[in-house]
Amino acid sequence: MIENYLSLYNSLSRRKERFVPIHEGRVGMYVCGPTVYGDGHLGHARPAITFDILYRYLTHLGYKVRYVRNITDVGHLEHDADEGEDKIAKKARLEQLEPMEVVQHYLNRYHKAMDDLNVLPPSIEPHASGHIIEQIEYIKKILDSGYAYISEGSVYFDVPKYNRDHHYGKLSGRNIDELLATTRALDGQQEKHNPADFALWKKAAPEHIMHWPSPWSEGFPGWHLECSTMGEKYLGETFDIHGGGMDLMFPHHECEIAQSVAHNGKETVHYWMHNNMITINGQKMGKSLGNFITLDEFFTGSHPSLEQPYSPMTIRFFILQAQYRSTLDFSNEALQASEKALNRMLEGWRRLYELTPSETSTIDVKGLRAKCYEAMDDDLNTPIVIAHLFEACRLINQVNDGKATATADDIKELKELFDIFLIDILGIRTDILGNGASSGEALKPFEDAVGLLLDIRAKAKASKDWTTSDLIRNRLGEIGFDIKDTKDGYEWSLKK
């Protein structure tokens, strides 16, 4: 039996709950992935990193985790409604491509951005378009339960009827009576019995380029259906955790709950988890609002709102400096502060491998590991973990500066602390070569080699051998180094 003290905030109960898996030693986790019709942006990075932390921590605790993150490649209509054009089909029409060309192009770029951010791949990454048969069968069972109806070739979920028997709105806190009274009928939705009803299957208009045969019409599944269907297919009728951004709580996840109850007669998910939004000037960042900055633009600094490029690890550290349920407002100042903080953290970690052990110790490091576990167990409180790691850096710097001493056991404990929490759980890459190195020993030969070259350049400058001096500077610049001459000598860094 795995002993853990992990508590997670359950959006359904609106409180923190002790995490107890359905099956001992195993965890089933489903997270809503992207609709791949454009490049991933900072808003996509937050849920990916949030649930990557959860995945890493559960695995670290010893659980065997099946992590399912879907790819929406059909059925997500504009403005998240039941009318309008499919987002991917629209992109395909505008770019004169096949829809699956659009999907593959942006999925490849999404995967590349996730790799850059050191987000681990899920166990299974199912596509909505690959599960049309299963979605059709799922709809048939909802129809049999009496909570859906066929109208002009489309199938709709009957929200008022469901609410009479169950509780539609329990996750989001929406008042269904107010919702039914205030939801206005949209043009083209006269086939619905009630404006609050949502599509399970939509009959395709003649110009719609993504459609499949079904018992009701040539059409396509509703957006909410894919997650209910694929969650059950890969994790069973009940599973432990369902995650996503807070913006998905209504209507997407509310509809998922209704679908699963109508289909199975019971709820599917034990713990609903939602990360909060990343905002720009207090407004949610999103493609539909046109205020987003893509991850690639962050990495290259090519967006006009950015004062400089920001590395993937700076982005990851920026996100982890806030607890996942709090809002996080983007600004250049905030990212620059995160960059400086991360550099301080990594400099402390690097110095750890240069410390000389003493016979006696004047520092106390033994409580830091327990404090980091306590923070992680408290609903993944990553900012508190980071604070404890900075305390470890403070102690390292004291020893490095000769103001304190540390034994070999102290140094070993600090190395394990950083290996577990900074590298394995927070997922911060510490290697500047990008070769997967995870210790200070891996960096030192690299740094020494650069230092040797720059010492040779300094001697060449002193002897007025400008040809050699310029050659070393230019060649280092070509392979990715920034070299600055200062009154105290030279400084170097990797180009961002």
SVG drawing of the C-alpha trace seen along z (x, -y; Angstrom):
<svg xmlns="http://www.w3.org/2000/svg" viewBox="-39 -49 91 51">
<polyline fill="none" stroke="black" stroke-width="0.4" points="0.0,0.0 1.3,-3.5 1.3,-5.8 0.6,-9.4 -0.9,-12.5 -1.8,-14.2 -4.8,-16.5 -6.3,-17.9 -8.9,-20.6 -12.0,-19.0 -13.9,-21.5 -17.1,-19.4 -17.1,-19.6 -15.3,-23.0 -12.9,-21.8 -9.6,-20.0 -9.9,-16.3 -7.5,-13.5 -6.6,-11.7 -7.6,-8.1 -7.5,-6.2 -10.3,-3.9 -7.8,-1.1 -4.9,-0.8 -1.6,-1.7 -3.1,-2.9 -4.4,-6.2 -6.6,-7.1 -6.3,-10.7 -7.9,-12.5 -7.0,-16.0 -8.6,-18.1 -6.0,-18.7 -5.9,-21.3 -8.0,-22.0 -5.3,-21.9 -6.1,-24.7 -3.3,-27.1 -0.1,-27.4 -0.1,-26.8 0.0,-29.9 0.8,-30.7 -2.7,-29.8 -2.2,-26.2 1.1,-26.0 -0.5,-26.3 -2.8,-23.2 -0.1,-21.2 2.4,-22.1 -0.1,-21.9 -1.1,-18.4 2.5,-17.4 3.3,-18.3 0.5,-16.1 1.5,-13.3 5.2,-13.6 4.2,-13.7 1.8,-10.8 4.5,-8.7 7.1,-9.8 4.8,-8.6 4.8,-5.2 1.5,-5.1 1.2,-3.5 -0.6,-6.4 -2.5,-6.1 -2.6,-9.7 -5.0,-10.4 -4.9,-13.8 -7.1,-14.1 -6.7,-16.0 -9.8,-17.7 -9.6,-17.6 -13.4,-17.7 -16.6,-19.1 -15.3,-22.2 -17.4,-24.9 -16.7,-28.6 -17.4,-30.4 -17.8,-26.9 -21.4,-26.9 -23.6,-24.5 -23.7,-26.7 -21.0,-28.1 -18.1,-26.6 -15.8,-23.9 -12.6,-25.7 -10.3,-23.2 -12.5,-23.1 -12.4,-26.9 -8.6,-26.9 -8.4,-24.3 -10.7,-26.3 -8.8,-29.5 -5.4,-27.8 -6.7,-25.5 -5.6,-22.4 -7.1,-19.1 -8.4,-19.4 -6.0,-16.6 -3.1,-18.5 -4.0,-21.4 -4.3,-19.0 -1.0,-17.3 0.9,-20.6 -0.3,-22.2 -0.1,-19.0 3.6,-18.6 4.2,-22.2 2.3,-21.6 4.4,-18.5 7.6,-20.5 6.5,-23.3 5.6,-20.7 9.0,-19.0 10.7,-22.5 8.7,-23.1 9.8,-19.6 6.2,-18.4 6.1,-14.6 3.9,-13.0 0.7,-11.4 0.2,-7.6 -2.5,-7.9 -3.3,-10.8 -6.6,-9.9 -8.1,-11.9 -11.8,-12.7 -11.8,-11.8 -10.5,-8.4 -13.4,-7.5 -16.5,-8.4 -17.9,-4.8 -17.5,-4.9 -19.2,-8.3 -22.1,-7.1 -22.6,-4.1 -22.4,-6.5 -25.2,-8.6 -27.4,-5.6 -27.2,-4.7 -28.1,-8.3 -31.1,-8.2 -32.1,-4.9 -32.0,-6.5 -34.4,-9.1 -32.2,-12.2 -31.7,-13.0 -33.9,-13.5 -33.5,-13.5 -34.4,-16.7 -33.9,-17.2 -31.0,-14.8 -29.2,-16.1 -29.2,-14.7 -29.5,-17.0 -29.1,-16.4 -32.3,-17.3 -31.0,-19.6 -34.4,-20.4 -35.4,-16.7 -32.0,-15.7 -32.2,-18.4 -35.5,-17.2 -33.9,-13.9 -30.4,-15.0 -28.5,-18.3 -27.3,-20.1 -25.0,-22.9 -23.5,-21.2 -19.9,-21.6 -20.0,-25.2 -22.6,-26.4 -24.9,-27.6 -28.5,-28.0 -30.3,-25.9 -33.6,-27.8 -31.8,-31.1 -29.9,-29.5 -33.1,-28.2 -34.7,-31.6 -31.8,-33.7 -30.3,-31.5 -31.4,-33.1 -32.2,-31.1 -29.6,-31.6 -30.3,-31.7 -30.3,-28.2 -31.1,-26.6 -34.9,-26.3 -34.5,-22.5 -33.6,-22.5 -36.4,-22.0 -34.7,-24.4 -31.8,-26.9 -29.8,-25.3 -29.8,-21.9 -26.5,-20.9 -25.5,-18.9 -24.5,-15.2 -24.5,-14.9 -24.9,-17.6 -26.2,-17.1 -23.6,-18.5 -24.5,-21.3 -23.6,-20.7 -20.5,-22.9 -19.2,-21.2 -16.1,-19.3 -15.8,-17.0 -18.6,-14.5 -19.3,-10.8 -22.3,-8.5 -24.5,-7.8 -28.0,-6.4 -29.4,-10.0 -27.5,-11.9 -24.3,-12.5 -22.7,-14.6 -20.2,-15.0 -20.1,-14.6 -20.7,-17.4 -17.6,-18.9 -18.5,-17.7 -19.0,-14.1 -15.5,-13.1 -14.1,-13.4 -17.0,-11.4 -16.5,-8.7 -12.7,-8.5 -12.4,-8.9 -14.6,-5.8 -12.9,-3.9 -9.4,-4.2 -10.1,-4.7 -13.3,-2.9 -16.8,-3.9 -15.3,-5.5 -11.8,-7.0 -9.9,-9.1 -9.0,-12.6 -10.3,-14.8 -8.4,-18.0 -8.5,-21.1 -8.6,-24.9 -11.2,-26.7 -12.7,-28.0 -13.8,-24.5 -15.9,-24.1 -18.9,-25.4 -20.3,-24.3 -17.7,-21.6 -17.2,-19.7 -20.8,-20.3 -22.0,-18.6 -19.5,-15.8 -21.0,-15.0 -24.6,-15.1 -23.6,-12.8 -21.9,-10.2 -24.8,-10.1 -27.3,-9.7 -25.0,-7.0 -24.0,-5.0 -26.5,-6.0 -23.6,-7.4 -20.9,-10.0 -17.6,-9.0 -15.0,-11.2 -14.0,-11.3 -11.8,-14.4 -12.4,-17.3 -9.4,-19.7 -9.1,-23.0 -6.2,-25.4 -6.9,-29.1 -6.3,-31.4 -3.3,-33.3 -4.4,-36.9 -3.1,-39.9 -4.2,-43.1 -6.8,-41.1 -8.4,-39.6 -8.2,-35.8 -5.6,-35.0 -7.2,-33.1 -7.3,-32.7 -11.0,-33.7 -10.1,-37.1 -7.1,-37.6 -4.9,-38.6 -2.7,-35.6 1.1,-35.2 2.3,-31.9 4.9,-29.8 7.1,-30.1 6.9,-33.9 7.9,-33.7 10.9,-31.5 12.0,-33.8 10.9,-37.2 9.2,-37.9 5.9,-39.3 5.7,-43.1 4.5,-42.9 7.7,-41.1 10.7,-43.1 13.0,-40.0 12.9,-36.3 12.1,-34.0 13.4,-30.5 11.1,-27.5 12.4,-27.0 11.7,-30.6 8.1,-30.1 7.8,-26.9 9.3,-28.5 7.0,-31.6 3.9,-29.3 5.1,-27.3 5.8,-30.4 2.0,-30.7 -0.3,-28.0 -2.2,-26.4 -5.7,-27.6 -4.6,-31.3 -4.7,-33.7 -1.4,-34.5 -1.1,-37.9 1.4,-38.1 3.9,-41.0 7.4,-41.4 8.4,-42.5 7.0,-39.3 8.8,-37.1 12.0,-39.0 11.7,-38.5 11.1,-34.8 14.2,-34.6 16.4,-36.2 14.9,-33.9 15.5,-30.8 19.1,-31.9 19.7,-32.4 18.2,-28.9 20.4,-27.2 23.5,-29.1 22.9,-27.8 22.4,-24.3 25.6,-24.5 27.6,-25.7 26.3,-22.7 28.6,-20.5 31.6,-22.7 31.3,-22.6 34.0,-21.0 32.6,-19.0 33.7,-19.7 33.9,-17.5 31.3,-19.5 28.2,-21.4 26.8,-24.8 23.7,-24.5 20.5,-22.5 19.2,-20.9 17.3,-17.9 13.9,-19.5 13.8,-20.9 12.7,-17.6 9.8,-17.1 8.7,-20.7 8.8,-20.3 6.6,-17.1 4.2,-18.9 3.8,-21.7 3.3,-19.2 0.8,-17.3 -1.1,-20.5 -2.8,-20.6 0.5,-20.9 1.7,-24.1 4.7,-24.6 5.5,-28.2 6.1,-27.0 8.4,-24.2 10.3,-26.9 10.6,-29.0 12.1,-26.0 14.6,-25.4 15.6,-29.0 16.3,-28.5 18.5,-25.6 20.3,-27.9 20.8,-30.4 22.6,-27.7 24.6,-26.6 25.8,-30.2 26.7,-30.6 28.9,-27.5 30.4,-28.6 31.3,-32.0 33.0,-30.5 30.3,-31.7 29.1,-28.2 30.2,-24.6 28.5,-21.5 29.3,-17.8 29.3,-15.3 25.9,-14.1 24.5,-17.6 25.8,-18.0 24.3,-14.6 21.0,-15.6 20.9,-18.8 21.7,-17.1 18.9,-14.6 16.6,-17.5 17.2,-19.2 17.1,-16.0 13.7,-15.1 12.0,-18.5 13.7,-20.8 14.5,-18.2 12.1,-15.3 8.9,-16.9 9.0,-20.6 10.6,-19.4 13.2,-22.2 16.0,-21.3 19.3,-22.2 21.6,-21.4 22.5,-24.2 23.7,-21.9 20.3,-20.3 21.8,-16.8 19.8,-15.7 22.7,-16.1 21.4,-16.4 24.4,-17.3 26.8,-20.0 29.6,-17.7 28.1,-17.7 28.3,-21.5 31.8,-22.1 33.9,-20.8 31.7,-22.8 32.1,-26.0 35.9,-25.4 36.3,-24.9 34.5,-28.2 36.6,-29.9 39.8,-28.6 38.9,-30.0 38.1,-33.4 41.3,-33.4 43.2,-32.8 41.3,-35.6 42.1,-37.9 45.8,-37.1 45.6,-37.8 44.0,-41.2 46.7,-42.0 49.3,-41.3 47.3,-43.2 46.7,-40.0 43.4,-41.3 43.0,-38.6 43.0,-35.8 40.9,-37.8 38.2,-38.6 38.3,-35.0 37.5,-33.5 34.7,-36.1 33.1,-35.7 33.2,-31.9 31.7,-31.7 29.0,-34.2 28.2,-32.0 27.7,-28.9 25.4,-30.7 27.4,-32.7 27.1,-36.3 30.5,-37.7 30.8,-41.0 34.0,-42.8 33.9,-44.6 36.3,-46.6 36.8,-43.5 37.4,-41.2 34.8,-39.3 31.3,-37.9 29.6,-35.2 26.2,-33.7 24.2,-31.6 22.1,-33.5 18.3,-33.2"/>
</svg>
